[in-house]
Amino acid sequence: MGINTYVLHNPEHIPLQYFPLHLNFFSFFFFSFFLNFFFNFFLFFLFIIIIFRINIYNKT
């Protein structure tokens, strides 16, 4: 998610399908690792909360 949005919004980097080795470590670390990790963490906890609330509503 993070690398793809960075490559999409940067007009210098045309090939989206290749692994972007032209990024330096700073951009790769912050755009790929942090955005991917926190976004997937957030989606995972949204999913867990929704399942948990559905189970609570089914029990009562």
N, C-alpha and C positions, 0 to 999 in steps of 0.2 A: 504493500500500500504506500509506504513512505517513499521508496525508491521510484515507484511508478508515478506518483504525483510530482516528485522533483524533476524527473525526466520530462514529464508532460508539460510542466510550466516553465521549463528552461528551453528556449528555442535553439540553443546550441546543440543539444543532445537529441539527435534524430532517432537512432535505433533504440526502440523501446524494448524489443524482444531479447536483446543481448544483456548479459550481466554488465552493469556499468563500472568497468574498471578505470575509466577516465576520471571518476570522482576521487578526490583525496580522502584521507581517513576521517577528517573532521566531518565532511559532508555525508560520507557513507554512514558513519557512526550515528550522527544525529538524525538524519532523515530516514535511514533504514531501521536501525535498532530501536530507537526510542519511540518513533511513531508507530511502528509495527507492534512493539511490545505493549504499549499502553492502550492502543486501539483494540488489539485482540483481547487484552485483559478486561477492558471495559465491556466488550461484546460478550465475553464469556460470563462475566458477572451479571450482565443483563439477562442472559439466557438462564442462569442458575436461579435468579430471583423470580423470573417468570414461571419456571417449572415449580419452584417452591410455593409460590402463591396459588398456582393451579392445584397443587396437592392439598393445600390448606382449604381451599374453597370446595374441593371434592369431599373432604372428610367431614365438614360441618353440614 
